[in-house]
C-alpha cells in the first residue's frame, strides 16, 4: 500500500491546496508524519488513515487503491477556486482578522 497511498495522499492534499503542515494540524498528526507517509517512509495506523480520509473529504478506498485516472474533484468536498482563495487568505491573515471575517460571514449567511 505504501507507494499507492503516498501518491494518493499527496494528490488529494494538493487538490485542496493544503500544505503538509495544514494537513498535520487538521488531523492532529505531525508534519513529519505526513512527510514520511508521502515519502513512503512509514504508513499511518488505521485510525490515522480514517482521520486523514475524513479531513481530505475522500473515502478510505480513494487513499489506498490504485487509480487509472483521478477524479477531477474531491467527492465529498468540492472546493471552488473562490473558496480556496478565501481559505488561503484566511490562513494568511492575522488571528484578529480571521475572527472578524468569520463574524461577518456568520452574520450574512443565507439562512439568516
Gaussian input, Z-matrix of N, CA and C with variables (Angstrom, degrees):
# hf/3-21g

backbone

0 1
 N
 C     1     B1
 C     2     B2     1     A1
 N     3     B3     2     A2     1     D1
 C     4     B4     3     A3     2     D2
 C     5     B5     4     A4     3     D3
 N     6     B6     5     A5     4     D4
 C     7     B7     6     A6     5     D5
 C     8     B8     7     A7     6     D6
 N     9     B9     8     A8     7     D7
 C    10    B10     9     A9     8     D8
 C    11    B11    10    A10     9     D9
 N    12    B12    11    A11    10    D10
 C    13    B13    12    A12    11    D11
 C    14    B14    13    A13    12    D12
 N    15    B15    14    A14    13    D13
 C    16    B16    15    A15    14    D14
 C    17    B17    16    A16    15    D15
 N    18    B18    17    A17    16    D16
 C    19    B19    18    A18    17    D17
 C    20    B20    19    A19    18    D18
 N    21    B21    20    A20    19    D19
 C    22    B22    21    A21    20    D20
 C    23    B23    22    A22    21    D21
 N    24    B24    23    A23    22    D22
 C    25    B25    24    A24    23    D23
 C    26    B26    25    A25    24    D24
 N    27    B27    26    A26    25    D25
 C    28    B28    27    A27    26    D26
 C    29    B29    28    A28    27    D27
 N    30    B30    29    A29    28    D28
 C    31    B31    30    A30    29    D29
 C    32    B32    31    A31    30    D30
 N    33    B33    32    A32    31    D31
 C    34    B34    33    A33    32    D32
 C    35    B35    34    A34    33    D33
 N    36    B36    35    A35    34    D34
 C    37    B37    36    A36    35    D35
 C    38    B38    37    A37    36    D36
 N    39    B39    38    A38    37    D37
 C    40    B40    39    A39    38    D38
 C    41    B41    40    A40    39    D39
 N    42    B42    41    A41    40    D40
 C    43    B43    42    A42    41    D41
 C    44    B44    43    A43    42    D42
 N    45    B45    44    A44    43    D43
 C    46    B46    45    A45    44    D44
 C    47    B47    46    A46    45    D45
 N    48    B48    47    A47    46    D46
 C    49    B49    48    A48    47    D47
 C    50    B50    49    A49    48    D48
 N    51    B51    50    A50    49    D49
 C    52    B52    51    A51    50    D50
 C    53    B53    52    A52    51    D51
 N    54    B54    53    A53    52    D52
 C    55    B55    54    A54    53    D53
 C    56    B56    55    A55    54    D54
 N    57    B57    56    A56    55    D55
 C    58    B58    57    A57    56    D56
 C    59    B59    58    A58    57    D57
 N    60    B60    59    A59    58    D58
 C    61    B61    60    A60    59    D59
 C    62    B62    61    A61    60    D60
 N    63    B63    62    A62    61    D61
 C    64    B64    63    A63    62    D62
 C    65    B65    64    A64    63    D63
 N    66    B66    65    A65    64    D64
 C    67    B67    66    A66    65    D65
 C    68    B68    67    A67    66    D66
 N    69    B69    68    A68    67    D67
 C    70    B70    69    A69    68    D68
 C    71    B71    70    A70    69    D69
 N    72    B72    71    A71    70    D70
 C    73    B73    72    A72    71    D71
 C    74    B74    73    A73    72    D72
 N    75    B75    74    A74    73    D73
 C    76    B76    75    A75    74    D74
 C    77    B77    76    A76    75    D75
 N    78    B78    77    A77    76    D76
 C    79    B79    78    A78    77    D77
 C    80    B80    79    A79    78    D78
 N    81    B81    80    A80    79    D79
 C    82    B82    81    A81    80    D80
 C    83    B83    82    A82    81    D81
 N    84    B84    83    A83    82    D82
 C    85    B85    84    A84    83    D83
 C    86    B86    85    A85    84    D84
 N    87    B87    86    A86    85    D85
 C    88    B88    87    A87    86    D86
 C    89    B89    88    A88    87    D87
 N    90    B90    89    A89    88    D88
 C    91    B91    90    A90    89    D89
 C    92    B92    91    A91    90    D90
 N    93    B93    92    A92    91    D91
 C    94    B94    93    A93    92    D92
 C    95    B95    94    A94    93    D93
 N    96    B96    95    A95    94    D94
 C    97    B97    96    A96    95    D95
 C    98    B98    97    A97    96    D96
 N    99    B99    98    A98    97    D97
 C   100   B100    99    A99    98    D98
 C   101   B101   100   A100    99    D99
 N   102   B102   101   A101   100   D100
 C   103   B103   102   A102   101   D101
 C   104   B104   103   A103   102   D102
 N   105   B105   104   A104   103   D103
 C   106   B106   105   A105   104   D104
 C   107   B107   106   A106   105   D105
 N   108   B108   107   A107   106   D106
 C   109   B109   108   A108   107   D107
 C   110   B110   109   A109   108   D108
 N   111   B111   110   A110   109   D109
 C   112   B112   111   A111   110   D110
 C   113   B113   112   A112   111   D111
 N   114   B114   113   A113   112   D112
 C   115   B115   114   A114   113   D113
 C   116   B116   115   A115   114   D114
 N   117   B117   116   A116   115   D115
 C   118   B118   117   A117   116   D116
 C   119   B119   118   A118   117   D117
 N   120   B120   119   A119   118   D118
 C   121   B121   120   A120   119   D119
 C   122   B122   121   A121   120   D120
 N   123   B123   122   A122   121   D121
 C   124   B124   123   A123   122   D122
 C   125   B125   124   A124   123   D123
 N   126   B126   125   A125   124   D124
 C   127   B127   126   A126   125   D125
 C   128   B128   127   A127   126   D126
 N   129   B129   128   A128   127   D127
 C   130   B130   129   A129   128   D128
 C   131   B131   130   A130   129   D129
 N   132   B132   131   A131   130   D130
 C   133   B133   132   A132   131   D131
 C   134   B134   133   A133   132   D132
 N   135   B135   134   A134   133   D133
 C   136   B136   135   A135   134   D134
 C   137   B137   136   A136   135   D135
 N   138   B138   137   A137   136   D136
 C   139   B139   138   A138   137   D137
 C   140   B140   139   A139   138   D138
 N   141   B141   140   A140   139   D139
 C   142   B142   141   A141   140   D140
 C   143   B143   142   A142   141   D141
 N   144   B144   143   A143   142   D142
 C   145   B145   144   A144   143   D143
 C   146   B146   145   A145   144   D144
 N   147   B147   146   A146   145   D145
 C   148   B148   147   A147   146   D146
 C   149   B149   148   A148   147   D147
 N   150   B150   149   A149   148   D148
 C   151   B151   150   A150   149   D149
 C   152   B152   151   A151   150   D150
 N   153   B153   152   A152   151   D151
 C   154   B154   153   A153   152   D152
 C   155   B155   154   A154   153   D153
 N   156   B156   155   A155   154   D154
 C   157   B157   156   A156   155   D155
 C   158   B158   157   A157   156   D156
 N   159   B159   158   A158   157   D157
 C   160   B160   159   A159   158   D158
 C   161   B161   160   A160   159   D159
 N   162   B162   161   A161   160   D160
 C   163   B163   162   A162   161   D161
 C   164   B164   163   A163   162   D162
 N   165   B165   164   A164   163   D163
 C   166   B166   165   A165   164   D164
 C   167   B167   166   A166   165   D165
 N   168   B168   167   A167   166   D166
 C   169   B169   168   A168   167   D167
 C   170   B170   169   A169   168   D168
 N   171   B171   170   A170   169   D169
 C   172   B172   171   A171   170   D170
 C   173   B173   172   A172   171   D171
 N   174   B174   173   A173   172   D172
 C   175   B175   174   A174   173   D173
 C   176   B176   175   A175   174   D174
 N   177   B177   176   A176   175   D175
 C   178   B178   177   A177   176   D176
 C   179   B179   178   A178   177   D177
 N   180   B180   179   A179   178   D178
 C   181   B181   180   A180   179   D179
 C   182   B182   181   A181   180   D180
 N   183   B183   182   A182   181   D181
 C   184   B184   183   A183   182   D182
 C   185   B185   184   A184   183   D183
 N   186   B186   185   A185   184   D184
 C   187   B187   186   A186   185   D185
 C   188   B188   187   A187   186   D186
 N   189   B189   188   A188   187   D187
 C   190   B190   189   A189   188   D188
 C   191   B191   190   A190   189   D189
 N   192   B192   191   A191   190   D190
 C   193   B193   192   A192   191   D191
 C   194   B194   193   A193   192   D192
 N   195   B195   194   A194   193   D193
 C   196   B196   195   A195   194   D194
 C   197   B197   196   A196   195   D195
 N   198   B198   197   A197   196   D196
 C   199   B199   198   A198   197   D197
 C   200   B200   199   A199   198   D198
 N   201   B201   200   A200   199   D199
 C   202   B202   201   A201   200   D200
 C   203   B203   202   A202   201   D201
 N   204   B204   203   A203   202   D202
 C   205   B205   204   A204   203   D203
 C   206   B206   205   A205   204   D204
 N   207   B207   206   A206   205   D205
 C   208   B208   207   A207   206   D206
 C   209   B209   208   A208   207   D207
 N   210   B210   209   A209   208   D208
 C   211   B211   210   A210   209   D209
 C   212   B212   211   A211   210   D210
 N   213   B213   212   A212   211   D211
 C   214   B214   213   A213   212   D212
 C   215   B215   214   A214   213   D213
 N   216   B216   215   A215   214   D214
 C   217   B217   216   A216   215   D215
 C   218   B218   217   A217   216   D216
 N   219   B219   218   A218   217   D217
 C   220   B220   219   A219   218   D218
 C   221   B221   220   A220   219   D219
 N   222   B222   221   A221   220   D220
 C   223   B223   222   A222   221   D221
 C   224   B224   223   A223   222   D222
 N   225   B225   224   A224   223   D223
 C   226   B226   225   A225   224   D224
 C   227   B227   226   A226   225   D225
 N   228   B228   227   A227   226   D226
 C   229   B229   228   A228   227   D227
 C   230   B230   229   A229   228   D228
 N   231   B231   230   A230   229   D229
 C   232   B232   231   A231   230   D230
 C   233   B233   232   A232   231   D231
 N   234   B234   233   A233   232   D232
 C   235   B235   234   A234   233   D233
 C   236   B236   235   A235   234   D234
 N   237   B237   236   A236   235   D235
 C   238   B238   237   A237   236   D236
 C   239   B239   238   A238   237   D237
 N   240   B240   239   A239   238   D238
 C   241   B241   240   A240   239   D239
 C   242   B242   241   A241   240   D240
 N   243   B243   242   A242   241   D241
 C   244   B244   243   A243   242   D242
 C   245   B245   244   A244   243   D243
 N   246   B246   245   A245   244   D244
 C   247   B247   246   A246   245   D245
 C   248   B248   247   A247   246   D246
 N   249   B249   248   A248   247   D247
 C   250   B250   249   A249   248   D248
 C   251   B251   250   A250   249   D249
 N   252   B252   251   A251   250   D250
 C   253   B253   252   A252   251   D251
 C   254   B254   253   A253   252   D252
 N   255   B255   254   A254   253   D253
 C   256   B256   255   A255   254   D254
 C   257   B257   256   A256   255   D255
 N   258   B258   257   A257   256   D256
 C   259   B259   258   A258   257   D257
 C   260   B260   259   A259   258   D258
 N   261   B261   260   A260   259   D259
 C   262   B262   261   A261   260   D260
 C   263   B263   262   A262   261   D261
 N   264   B264   263   A263   262   D262
 C   265   B265   264   A264   263   D263
 C   266   B266   265   A265   264   D264
 N   267   B267   266   A266   265   D265
 C   268   B268   267   A267   266   D266
 C   269   B269   268   A268   267   D267
 N   270   B270   269   A269   268   D268
 C   271   B271   270   A270   269   D269
 C   272   B272   271   A271   270   D270
 N   273   B273   272   A272   271   D271
 C   274   B274   273   A273   272   D272
 C   275   B275   274   A274   273   D273
 N   276   B276   275   A275   274   D274
 C   277   B277   276   A276   275   D275
 C   278   B278   277   A277   276   D276
 N   279   B279   278   A278   277   D277
 C   280   B280   279   A279   278   D278
 C   281   B281   280   A280   279   D279
 N   282   B282   281   A281   280   D280
 C   283   B283   282   A282   281   D281
 C   284   B284   283   A283   282   D282
 N   285   B285   284   A284   283   D283
 C   286   B286   285   A285   284   D284
 C   287   B287   286   A286   285   D285
 N   288   B288   287   A287   286   D286
 C   289   B289   288   A288   287   D287
 C   290   B290   289   A289   288   D288
 N   291   B291   290   A290   289   D289
 C   292   B292   291   A291   290   D290
 C   293   B293   292   A292   291   D291
 N   294   B294   293   A293   292   D292
 C   295   B295   294   A294   293   D293
 C   296   B296   295   A295   294   D294
 N   297   B297   296   A296   295   D295
 C   298   B298   297   A297   296   D296
 C   299   B299   298   A298   297   D297
 N   300   B300   299   A299   298   D298
 C   301   B301   300   A300   299   D299
 C   302   B302   301   A301   300   D300
 N   303   B303   302   A302   301   D301
 C   304   B304   303   A303   302   D302
 C   305   B305   304   A304   303   D303
 N   306   B306   305   A305   304   D304
 C   307   B307   306   A306   305   D305
 C   308   B308   307   A307   306   D306
 N   309   B309   308   A308   307   D307
 C   310   B310   309   A309   308   D308
 C   311   B311   310   A310   309   D309
 N   312   B312   311   A311   310   D310
 C   313   B313   312   A312   311   D311
 C   314   B314   313   A313   312   D312
 N   315   B315   314   A314   313   D313
 C   316   B316   315   A315   314   D314
 C   317   B317   316   A316   315   D315
 N   318   B318   317   A317   316   D316
 C   319   B319   318   A318   317   D317
 C   320   B320   319   A319   318   D318
 N   321   B321   320   A320   319   D319
 C   322   B322   321   A321   320   D320
 C   323   B323   322   A322   321   D321
 N   324   B324   323   A323   322   D322
 C   325   B325   324   A324   323   D323
 C   326   B326   325   A325   324   D324
 N   327   B327   326   A326   325   D325
 C   328   B328   327   A327   326   D326
 C   329   B329   328   A328   327   D327
 N   330   B330   329   A329   328   D328
 C   331   B331   330   A330   329   D329
 C   332   B332   331   A331   330   D330
 N   333   B333   332   A332   331   D331
 C   334   B334   333   A333   332   D332
 C   335   B335   334   A334   333   D333

   B1=1.4541
   B2=1.5221
   B3=1.2766
   B4=1.4542
   B5=1.5330
   B6=1.3259
   B7=1.4702
   B8=1.5194
   B9=1.3264
   B10=1.4607
   B11=1.5227
   B12=1.3285
   B13=1.4596
   B14=1.5255
   B15=1.3198
   B16=1.4699
   B17=1.5286
   B18=1.3149
   B19=1.4689
   B20=1.5289
   B21=1.3295
   B22=1.4617
   B23=1.5198
   B24=1.3169
   B25=1.4578
   B26=1.5218
   B27=1.3059
   B28=1.4619
   B29=1.5244
   B30=1.3336
   B31=1.4609
   B32=1.5294
   B33=1.3381
   B34=1.4688
   B35=1.5251
   B36=1.3192
   B37=1.4683
   B38=1.5243
   B39=1.3184
   B40=1.4594
   B41=1.5289
   B42=1.3320
   B43=1.4649
   B44=1.5218
   B45=1.3111
   B46=1.4647
   B47=1.5197
   B48=1.3254
   B49=1.4672
   B50=1.5207
   B51=1.3263
   B52=1.4623
   B53=1.5204
   B54=1.3042
   B55=1.4566
   B56=1.5296
   B57=1.3087
   B58=1.4614
   B59=1.5300
   B60=1.3120
   B61=1.4728
   B62=1.5276
   B63=1.3427
   B64=1.4584
   B65=1.5295
   B66=1.3353
   B67=1.4558
   B68=1.5307
   B69=1.3042
   B70=1.4646
   B71=1.5214
   B72=1.3184
   B73=1.4640
   B74=1.5223
   B75=1.3260
   B76=1.4672
   B77=1.5257
   B78=1.3214
   B79=1.4657
   B80=1.5228
   B81=1.3282
   B82=1.4558
   B83=1.5188
   B84=1.3266
   B85=1.4681
   B86=1.5195
   B87=1.3108
   B88=1.4649
   B89=1.5260
   B90=1.3374
   B91=1.4594
   B92=1.5177
   B93=1.3322
   B94=1.4584
   B95=1.5246
   B96=1.3315
   B97=1.4705
   B98=1.5250
   B99=1.3283
   B100=1.4678
   B101=1.5253
   B102=1.3097
   B103=1.4611
   B104=1.5312
   B105=1.3170
   B106=1.4696
   B107=1.5209
   B108=1.3342
   B109=1.4611
   B110=1.5298
   B111=1.3325
   B112=1.4624
   B113=1.5297
   B114=1.3089
   B115=1.4678
   B116=1.5311
   B117=1.3420
   B118=1.4590
   B119=1.5253
   B120=1.3271
   B121=1.4596
   B122=1.5222
   B123=1.3385
   B124=1.4639
   B125=1.5150
   B126=1.3281
   B127=1.4639
   B128=1.5188
   B129=1.3243
   B130=1.4669
   B131=1.5206
   B132=1.3096
   B133=1.4590
   B134=1.5231
   B135=1.3114
   B136=1.4664
   B137=1.5245
   B138=1.3221
   B139=1.4688
   B140=1.5244
   B141=1.3261
   B142=1.4682
   B143=1.5287
   B144=1.3080
   B145=1.4622
   B146=1.5284
   B147=1.3212
   B148=1.4703
   B149=1.5268
   B150=1.3152
   B151=1.4702
   B152=1.5312
   B153=1.3158
   B154=1.4737
   B155=1.5266
   B156=1.3285
   B157=1.4663
   B158=1.5239
   B159=1.3285
   B160=1.4561
   B161=1.5252
   B162=1.3166
   B163=1.4689
   B164=1.5322
   B165=1.3262
   B166=1.4628
   B167=1.5260
   B168=1.3266
   B169=1.4593
   B170=1.5138
   B171=1.3292
   B172=1.4592
   B173=1.5254
   B174=1.3204
   B175=1.4578
   B176=1.5242
   B177=1.3192
   B178=1.4704
   B179=1.5284
   B180=1.3099
   B181=1.4702
   B182=1.5205
   B183=1.3369
   B184=1.4599
   B185=1.5271
   B186=1.3241
   B187=1.4663
   B188=1.5198
   B189=1.3232
   B190=1.4626
   B191=1.5239
   B192=1.3315
   B193=1.4583
   B194=1.5168
   B195=1.3120
   B196=1.4619
   B197=1.5195
   B198=1.3191
   B199=1.4595
   B200=1.5241
   B201=1.3343
   B202=1.4659
   B203=1.5160
   B204=1.3198
   B205=1.4565
   B206=1.5194
   B207=1.3170
   B208=1.4605
   B209=1.5224
   B210=1.3256
   B211=1.4665
   B212=1.5269
   B213=1.3094
   B214=1.4646
   B215=1.5187
   B216=1.3108
   B217=1.4570
   B218=1.5164
   B219=1.3007
   B220=1.4525
   B221=1.5291
   B222=1.3107
   B223=1.4629
   B224=1.5169
   B225=1.3107
   B226=1.4637
   B227=1.5156
   B228=1.2999
   B229=1.4470
   B230=1.5291
   B231=1.3296
   B232=1.4500
   B233=1.5189
   B234=1.3118
   B235=1.4545
   B236=1.5270
   B237=1.3277
   B238=1.4543
   B239=1.5244
   B240=1.3155
   B241=1.4653
   B242=1.5274
   B243=1.3364
   B244=1.4695
   B245=1.5220
   B246=1.3435
   B247=1.4567
   B248=1.5180
   B249=1.3118
   B250=1.4586
   B251=1.5320
   B252=1.3323
   B253=1.4735
   B254=1.5259
   B255=1.3368
   B256=1.4621
   B257=1.5167
   B258=1.3216
   B259=1.4627
   B260=1.5280
   B261=1.3221
   B262=1.4610
   B263=1.5350
   B264=1.3401
   B265=1.4648
   B266=1.5246
   B267=1.3244
   B268=1.4603
   B269=1.5228
   B270=1.3193
   B271=1.4682
   B272=1.5188
   B273=1.3189
   B274=1.4640
   B275=1.5301
   B276=1.3257
   B277=1.4625
   B278=1.5255
   B279=1.3183
   B280=1.4557
   B281=1.5304
   B282=1.3264
   B283=1.4725
   B284=1.5266
   B285=1.3142
   B286=1.4716
   B287=1.5232
   B288=1.3276
   B289=1.4603
   B290=1.5308
   B291=1.3270
   B292=1.4598
   B293=1.5265
   B294=1.3289
   B295=1.4653
   B296=1.5205
   B297=1.3337
   B298=1.4681
   B299=1.5301
   B300=1.3259
   B301=1.4654
   B302=1.5209
   B303=1.3194
   B304=1.4666
   B305=1.5261
   B306=1.3243
   B307=1.4619
   B308=1.5289
   B309=1.3176
   B310=1.4730
   B311=1.5267
   B312=1.3143
   B313=1.4607
   B314=1.5219
   B315=1.3128
   B316=1.4657
   B317=1.5342
   B318=1.3110
   B319=1.4673
   B320=1.5223
   B321=1.3133
   B322=1.4667
   B323=1.5211
   B324=1.3400
   B325=1.4681
   B326=1.5183
   B327=1.3164
   B328=1.4706
   B329=1.5138
   B330=1.3157
   B331=1.4656
   B332=1.5234
   B333=1.3398
   B334=1.4838
   B335=1.5041
   A1=111.25
   A2=120.45
   A3=123.07
   A4=114.50
   A5=118.04
   A6=120.89
   A7=110.73
   A8=116.12
   A9=120.76
   A10=110.50
   A11=116.45
   A12=120.09
   A13=110.68
   A14=117.24
   A15=121.24
   A16=110.76
   A17=116.60
   A18=120.76
   A19=111.43
   A20=115.86
   A21=120.14
   A22=111.87
   A23=116.57
   A24=120.44
   A25=110.63
   A26=116.06
   A27=120.28
   A28=110.99
   A29=116.97
   A30=120.80
   A31=110.75
   A32=116.62
   A33=119.61
   A34=111.74
   A35=117.74
   A36=120.71
   A37=109.59
   A38=116.49
   A39=120.36
   A40=112.33
   A41=117.63
   A42=120.14
   A43=111.53
   A44=116.05
   A45=120.76
   A46=112.10
   A47=115.87
   A48=122.52
   A49=111.11
   A50=115.07
   A51=121.19
   A52=108.81
   A53=116.27
   A54=120.60
   A55=107.77
   A56=115.91
   A57=119.08
   A58=109.98
   A59=116.45
   A60=120.57
   A61=111.46
   A62=117.15
   A63=120.88
   A64=110.40
   A65=115.44
   A66=119.90
   A67=110.60
   A68=116.02
   A69=119.93
   A70=110.53
   A71=117.07
   A72=121.17
   A73=111.02
   A74=116.48
   A75=121.13
   A76=113.11
   A77=116.57
   A78=120.19
   A79=113.27
   A80=117.14
   A81=120.41
   A82=112.72
   A83=116.40
   A84=121.20
   A85=108.71
   A86=117.02
   A87=119.56
   A88=109.49
   A89=115.80
   A90=119.98
   A91=110.37
   A92=116.63
   A93=119.42
   A94=110.92
   A95=118.33
   A96=120.62
   A97=109.79
   A98=117.16
   A99=120.87
   A100=109.59
   A101=116.40
   A102=121.12
   A103=110.65
   A104=116.88
   A105=120.38
   A106=111.74
   A107=117.97
   A108=120.29
   A109=110.34
   A110=116.05
   A111=119.84
   A112=112.38
   A113=117.15
   A114=120.99
   A115=111.98
   A116=116.71
   A117=123.22
   A118=112.65
   A119=116.71
   A120=121.42
   A121=111.97
   A122=116.30
   A123=120.79
   A124=108.68
   A125=115.05
   A126=121.37
   A127=108.46
   A128=116.60
   A129=119.49
   A130=111.59
   A131=115.50
   A132=120.43
   A133=107.12
   A134=116.03
   A135=119.69
   A136=110.78
   A137=117.29
   A138=120.57
   A139=111.41
   A140=116.44
   A141=119.98
   A142=110.35
   A143=117.14
   A144=121.81
   A145=110.61
   A146=116.71
   A147=121.08
   A148=111.08
   A149=116.45
   A150=120.75
   A151=110.83
   A152=116.94
   A153=120.83
   A154=109.83
   A155=116.56
   A156=120.65
   A157=110.47
   A158=116.73
   A159=120.97
   A160=111.35
   A161=116.79
   A162=120.68
   A163=110.94
   A164=117.51
   A165=120.94
   A166=112.65
   A167=116.75
   A168=119.85
   A169=113.59
   A170=116.71
   A171=121.07
   A172=109.70
   A173=115.55
   A174=121.11
   A175=108.87
   A176=116.65
   A177=120.68
   A178=111.30
   A179=115.85
   A180=119.17
   A181=112.12
   A182=117.00
   A183=119.43
   A184=111.41
   A185=116.43
   A186=120.56
   A187=113.09
   A188=117.48
   A189=118.64
   A190=115.18
   A191=117.96
   A192=117.97
   A193=110.89
   A194=114.68
   A195=120.79
   A196=108.96
   A197=116.66
   A198=122.25
   A199=109.54
   A200=115.82
   A201=119.12
   A202=108.61
   A203=113.64
   A204=120.48
   A205=107.50
   A206=116.85
   A207=120.04
   A208=109.24
   A209=116.29
   A210=117.77
   A211=108.85
   A212=115.70
   A213=119.40
   A214=112.54
   A215=117.63
   A216=121.33
   A217=109.57
   A218=115.78
   A219=122.09
   A220=106.57
   A221=117.37
   A222=122.17
   A223=114.40
   A224=118.00
   A225=120.18
   A226=112.69
   A227=117.74
   A228=119.15
   A229=109.82
   A230=117.34
   A231=119.96
   A232=108.14
   A233=116.35
   A234=121.61
   A235=107.91
   A236=116.12
   A237=120.27
   A238=109.74
   A239=115.75
   A240=119.89
   A241=111.19
   A242=116.52
   A243=120.03
   A244=111.35
   A245=116.79
   A246=120.32
   A247=110.95
   A248=115.95
   A249=119.95
   A250=110.95
   A251=116.38
   A252=120.84
   A253=110.21
   A254=116.64
   A255=120.67
   A256=110.98
   A257=116.18
   A258=120.36
   A259=110.79
   A260=116.97
   A261=120.34
   A262=110.49
   A263=116.66
   A264=120.16
   A265=110.49
   A266=117.16
   A267=121.55
   A268=110.72
   A269=116.83
   A270=121.01
   A271=112.07
   A272=116.96
   A273=120.78
   A274=112.40
   A275=116.84
   A276=121.07
   A277=111.50
   A278=114.63
   A279=122.14
   A280=107.90
   A281=118.66
   A282=121.10
   A283=114.60
   A284=117.44
   A285=120.02
   A286=110.03
   A287=116.57
   A288=120.68
   A289=111.35
   A290=117.19
   A291=119.52
   A292=109.73
   A293=115.85
   A294=121.01
   A295=110.87
   A296=117.00
   A297=121.55
   A298=109.98
   A299=116.94
   A300=120.91
   A301=111.03
   A302=116.61
   A303=119.81
   A304=111.34
   A305=116.97
   A306=120.53
   A307=110.86
   A308=116.82
   A309=121.07
   A310=110.16
   A311=116.60
   A312=119.90
   A313=112.06
   A314=116.56
   A315=119.35
   A316=111.10
   A317=116.95
   A318=121.55
   A319=111.64
   A320=116.73
   A321=121.02
   A322=113.33
   A323=116.93
   A324=119.92
   A325=109.90
   A326=115.95
   A327=121.72
   A328=112.31
   A329=118.92
   A330=120.94
   A331=113.63
   A332=118.03
   A333=120.64
   A334=110.79
   D1=-21.51
   D2=-168.23
   D3=-57.14
   D4=-51.90
   D5=-177.87
   D6=-64.26
   D7=-46.79
   D8=-178.65
   D9=-64.31
   D10=-47.09
   D11=178.93
   D12=-59.59
   D13=-44.66
   D14=-178.91
   D15=-58.60
   D16=-45.67
   D17=-179.85
   D18=-64.74
   D19=-45.48
   D20=-178.31
   D21=-66.70
   D22=-41.23
   D23=178.62
   D24=-58.39
   D25=-48.97
   D26=-179.68
   D27=-63.27
   D28=-42.68
   D29=-179.25
   D30=-59.59
   D31=-53.66
   D32=-176.38
   D33=-67.33
   D34=-35.37
   D35=177.08
   D36=-62.54
   D37=-46.47
   D38=-178.78
   D39=-68.11
   D40=-30.44
   D41=176.38
   D42=-62.01
   D43=-31.29
   D44=176.98
   D45=-90.08
   D46=4.02
   D47=-178.94
   D48=55.78
   D49=39.58
   D50=177.71
   D51=-97.53
   D52=142.82
   D53=170.66
   D54=-83.88
   D55=169.12
   D56=174.42
   D57=-60.32
   D58=-37.32
   D59=178.55
   D60=-65.46
   D61=-40.35
   D62=177.43
   D63=-59.37
   D64=-47.29
   D65=-178.88
   D66=-65.38
   D67=-39.80
   D68=178.48
   D69=-60.72
   D70=-46.41
   D71=179.63
   D72=-61.57
   D73=-43.66
   D74=-177.57
   D75=-68.47
   D76=-28.04
   D77=-177.19
   D78=-99.62
   D79=-13.71
   D80=-176.15
   D81=81.30
   D82=9.72
   D83=176.51
   D84=-94.15
   D85=169.98
   D86=176.95
   D87=-86.26
   D88=155.27
   D89=176.91
   D90=-61.34
   D91=-36.25
   D92=179.69
   D93=-66.30
   D94=-32.64
   D95=176.26
   D96=-64.28
   D97=-45.69
   D98=178.45
   D99=-61.86
   D100=-44.35
   D101=178.32
   D102=-59.86
   D103=-44.11
   D104=179.27
   D105=-64.19
   D106=-37.03
   D107=177.12
   D108=-63.31
   D109=-44.80
   D110=-177.44
   D111=-71.37
   D112=-23.67
   D113=178.34
   D114=-94.29
   D115=5.71
   D116=179.36
   D117=64.49
   D118=26.96
   D119=179.59
   D120=-87.08
   D121=-23.10
   D122=177.77
   D123=-158.03
   D124=170.11
   D125=178.18
   D126=-126.40
   D127=149.59
   D128=-178.39
   D129=-75.73
   D130=160.18
   D131=169.73
   D132=-68.58
   D133=167.49
   D134=178.73
   D135=-61.34
   D136=-42.14
   D137=178.99
   D138=-61.68
   D139=-43.60
   D140=178.75
   D141=-65.38
   D142=-40.08
   D143=178.17
   D144=-60.08
   D145=-44.56
   D146=177.80
   D147=-61.52
   D148=-42.03
   D149=-179.34
   D150=-67.44
   D151=-40.65
   D152=177.80
   D153=-61.05
   D154=-46.93
   D155=179.71
   D156=-58.93
   D157=-42.68
   D158=-179.85
   D159=-63.07
   D160=-46.41
   D161=-179.72
   D162=-63.85
   D163=-38.66
   D164=-179.48
   D165=-79.19
   D166=-11.93
   D167=178.85
   D168=75.33
   D169=31.02
   D170=179.90
   D171=-125.40
   D172=166.46
   D173=174.96
   D174=-80.40
   D175=156.59
   D176=176.45
   D177=-54.28
   D178=-42.67
   D179=-178.01
   D180=-62.50
   D181=-29.40
   D182=177.56
   D183=-64.22
   D184=-29.69
   D185=-179.78
   D186=-81.97
   D187=-29.63
   D188=-170.07
   D189=-110.14
   D190=-8.48
   D191=-179.92
   D192=-102.16
   D193=154.07
   D194=178.53
   D195=-75.67
   D196=140.03
   D197=-178.59
   D198=-113.02
   D199=132.50
   D200=170.92
   D201=-71.98
   D202=-38.26
   D203=-179.89
   D204=-149.16
   D205=132.08
   D206=179.62
   D207=-76.63
   D208=149.02
   D209=173.51
   D210=-65.62
   D211=157.23
   D212=-178.03
   D213=-83.55
   D214=-2.32
   D215=178.16
   D216=-149.43
   D217=164.81
   D218=175.26
   D219=-81.74
   D220=124.50
   D221=-171.90
   D222=-54.67
   D223=-56.62
   D224=-174.41
   D225=-88.19
   D226=-6.61
   D227=-172.31
   D228=-142.76
   D229=72.79
   D230=177.84
   D231=-73.08
   D232=125.43
   D233=-177.76
   D234=-117.80
   D235=120.40
   D236=178.17
   D237=-76.64
   D238=167.32
   D239=177.12
   D240=-61.27
   D241=-39.47
   D242=178.45
   D243=-64.06
   D244=-42.37
   D245=178.57
   D246=-64.22
   D247=-39.86
   D248=178.39
   D249=-65.19
   D250=-42.04
   D251=178.60
   D252=-64.36
   D253=-39.51
   D254=178.38
   D255=-63.83
   D256=-44.19
   D257=178.97
   D258=-63.14
   D259=-43.14
   D260=179.78
   D261=-63.01
   D262=-43.90
   D263=178.88
   D264=-63.34
   D265=-40.49
   D266=177.96
   D267=-60.66
   D268=-46.12
   D269=-178.17
   D270=-64.35
   D271=-29.52
   D272=-177.53
   D273=-88.87
   D274=-10.76
   D275=-176.17
   D276=-79.54
   D277=156.04
   D278=172.61
   D279=-62.15
   D280=143.79
   D281=-178.49
   D282=-52.78
   D283=-33.42
   D284=178.33
   D285=-63.05
   D286=-42.99
   D287=-179.25
   D288=-73.35
   D289=-28.17
   D290=174.07
   D291=-61.61
   D292=-44.14
   D293=179.28
   D294=-63.52
   D295=-43.66
   D296=179.15
   D297=-61.52
   D298=-45.47
   D299=-179.72
   D300=-60.87
   D301=-44.37
   D302=178.84
   D303=-63.34
   D304=-41.13
   D305=178.84
   D306=-61.57
   D307=-43.03
   D308=179.16
   D309=-62.71
   D310=-48.47
   D311=-178.11
   D312=-65.23
   D313=-39.25
   D314=178.87
   D315=-67.02
   D316=-35.54
   D317=179.65
   D318=-69.05
   D319=-30.49
   D320=-173.03
   D321=-109.86
   D322=28.13
   D323=176.66
   D324=-66.31
   D325=153.91
   D326=-179.86
   D327=-61.29
   D328=-32.91
   D329=-175.59
   D330=-81.39
   D331=1.44
   D332=178.39
   D333=-85.91

